[in-house]
Amino acid sequence: METTLLNIVLILIFTKLGGIISRKLKMPEVLGALIAGVVLGPIVLNLVQYDDHIKLLANLGVIMLMFLAGLETNVEEFKKAGFSSLIIAIAGILLPLVLGTLGAYLFFDNLWENIFVGVILTATSVSITVETLKELGKLNTKAGVNILGAAVIDDILGLILISVVLAVAQTSGSNDGSVGTLAIVYVFVKIVLFCLFSILGVVYLPKLLNRFTDRIKPNVEFLTFSIAAAIFLAYIAESLGIAAITGAYICGLILSTLTHKKYLEKNVKAISSGFLSLIFFASVGIEANLNGLNTTVILITIVMFVIAVLGKLVGCAGAARLLKMSKKEAVQIGTGMISRGEVAIITANLGLQKGIISEEIFLPTLIVVILTTIITPVLLKLSFARQ
């Protein structure tokens, strides 16, 4: 027990110091937390081992992270995002998915591992883009609004895609013939029903919940029941063979329109950003095995990085051009969608834990996340430079 407590102390101190340094360099804090995990892990200082205690806290960290992401989603903006953001998001998912899957065939023969590589590359992290757009004063431009709308839709569609691939991959791996086909159909039925009830929950539950929450002051009990609801929905999703993060995100969406949303968001962020999420990001860094870095891994990283950049840039910019936007606006939108982040890391981590992908894919994913996080602000500033 004392070892675990010391590990937590080291993780919290190192990740926060890493986050402070990242922020000074105008990079997301998650970047510092990842690097802190690598430093603490067996590759550098070998101070912290990835054991069952750290794994449990890391899994809770993922759930809280996605719950917070749901809470921070502006459902009204999502409704206003409209047709253009939907088309941009779909194009920004389809092209990286196809290119990523085909690119993986250069190195692997396993169908589901290759598809999962494509799924990893569909993720978008808009946080760094939002900060850059705020800095440039371009958040409310046509390009800025479409990036935000597309990113929200991208998150939702991406989570559904992750759940489908995870569920079907595990089902197809354990069944053959007609039994396997029936099992896959059953998985799709469960996912469709989950999505249907989720939509109904997001549309109708907030009105019912607000009747009760309007009468109470925001307090610790309100926070506790909300966190319990997020973990319960994560449990339901996991029980159905769907990723637990999807259930947590849906719970966040449902509660994001409550009267006391600000209180909830503030306190969940304190728990997540101040404790559990830090352990998750550090654990990813600790798990990364740089000893496995070889020529093949470097080639995989290069291929994934090129697909990560071109998939979003060409896909989203191409969709914007089809929607009659200017070349400059199309490039700005495509550039703003390049950055990967939390969702890509979470997806890769899930795939590794479920045995769908190998360490050879996990390590390049981390490097691609870091590289796209670094280049996106630079490219975005260049794309707006002449305005």
Beta strands, then each sheet from edge to edge (+ up, - down):
end
